[in-house]
Amino acid sequence: MNIGRILLIIGLLMFLAGIYISSNWTVLGSIIGITGGLVLGLSTFYFIKSRPK
């Protein structure tokens, strides 16, 4: 498994967990959700970088 797929899975899980947690703890859930979104964006960079030319 390359780094892009690992970051994609971790980012998606963090994003969804942040949405779920924000129903009870708003600040903590928002921080986790935003961090998960940033990790998802970072995984896109690795997908583009590893694409054959």
MARRO-414065 format. One record per residue (C-alpha): z, y, x; residue in one letter. Coordinates in steps of 0.001 Angstrom, whole numbers. Layout:
! MARRO-414065
R       up    north     east  resn
R        Z        Y        X     a
...
This chain:
! MARRO-414065
R       up    north     east  resn
R        0        0        0     m
R     -931     3349     1438     n
R     1195     6488     1389     i
R     -752     8065    -1487     g
R       39     5260    -3921     r
R     3689     5164    -2916     i
R     4030     8909    -3460     l
R     2186     8630    -6763     l
R     4606     6013    -8090     i
R     7700     7824    -6805     i
R     6500    11181    -8143     g
R     5657     9773   -11560     l
R     9041     8063   -11855     l
R    10862    11217   -10769     m
R     8862    13338   -13199     f
R     9581    11035   -16138     l
R    13245    10674   -15168     a
R    13519    14460   -14991     g
R    12153    14781   -18519     i
R    14635    12192   -19777     y
R    17646    13615   -17927     i
R    16867    17175   -19020     s
R    17752    16232   -22603     s
R    21416    16074   -21537     n
R    21653    17998   -18264     w
R    19090    20761   -18300     t
R    19347    22068   -14745     v
R    19492    18679   -13027     l
R    16639    17299   -15114     g
R    14508    20351   -14409     s
R    15077    20062   -10670     i
R    14183    16359   -10682     i
R    11112    16991   -12849     g
R     9835    19814   -10663     i
R    10386    17762    -7513     t
R     8537    14834    -9080     g
R     5613    17116    -9912     g
R     5480    18361    -6344     l
R     5442    14777    -5047     v
R     2594    13977    -7450     l
R      645    16919    -6027     g
R     1349    15761    -2498     l
R       32    12289    -3308     s
R    -3260    13878    -4394     t
R    -3617    15363     -907     f
R    -3279    11909      661     y
R    -5796    10411    -1792     f
R    -8367    13057     -849     i
R    -7603    12744     2861     k
R    -8112     8955     2875     s
R   -11387     9091      903     r
R   -14362     7799     2905     p
R   -16855    10479     3898     k
